[in-house]
Amino acid sequence: MTLHDVGDVVFRVADSRVAAAVTLLYERATARRLGATEPVVADRRLVEVVRARLDAPRTVVVVGERAAETVACCFGSPLRSADGVRGVPSEVEAHLSLVAVAPPYWGLGYGRAVLAFAERALVAAGYQVAQLHVQAANVRARKLYERCGWTLLGPGEPHKDGPQVVYGKRLRDGGVP
């Protein structure tokens, strides 16, 4: 599953070998959004956390690449029920994480493209519905999600970085966001 129609960026389903690249991309995008210094290399501990999450069963990893550079990413994994510490993974509901576009590529349509490609990849993996959490103050991302058909579901769980909100989207018939 490859998409070539957004400039010279190729979108593809990847695996945990992209952990360092997507971690650095996410760290840079977050730093830019917060007005902090962008890192030169990814935090090694965070890379290992991301790698473990990307290796989890039924996880769908999506990247957008331009030449040898990762410029957009996200991944979806089974949404877990609220019961218990780890919860029970859903067969049809996904949770999107690490949605990011490299700062030099903001405003060029890559956010919309990575979401669209990820949604198709999640449907191909059997998911019907997806949710994502975003910082309430991240207005740029929230506007993107709304333009892409995601619906605000309400406040998210408390987070160390501040209040979050939850968005949902029906990917195909049979589920409810």
QUIUR-V925437 format. One record per backbone hydrogen bond with DSSP energy under -0.5 kcal/mol. CO is the residue of the C=O (numbers start at 0). NH is the residue of the N-H. If there is no record, write none. Layout:
BEGIN
co:nh
CO:NH
CO:NH
END
This chain:
BEGIN
co:nh
0:12
2:10
4:6
5:8
8:5
8:10
9:64
10:2
11:62
13:60
14:17
15:18
17:21
18:22
19:23
20:24
21:25
22:26
23:27
24:28
25:29
26:30
27:31
28:32
29:33
30:34
30:35
31:34
42:46
43:47
44:48
45:49
46:50
47:51
48:52
49:53
50:54
51:55
52:55
55:58
58:60
59:75
60:13
61:73
62:11
63:70
63:71
64:9
65:68
68:65
68:70
70:101
71:63
72:99
73:61
74:96
75:59
76:94
78:89
87:80
91:127
91:128
92:78
93:130
94:76
95:132
96:74
97:99
99:72
101:104
102:105
104:107
104:109
108:112
109:113
110:114
111:115
112:116
113:117
114:118
115:119
116:120
117:121
118:122
119:123
120:124
121:126
122:125
127:170
127:171
128:93
129:168
130:95
131:166
133:164
134:137
136:138
137:141
138:142
139:143
140:144
141:145
142:146
143:147
144:149
145:148
150:167
153:165
158:161
162:135
163:155
164:133
165:152
165:153
166:131
167:150
168:129
168:170
171:174
END
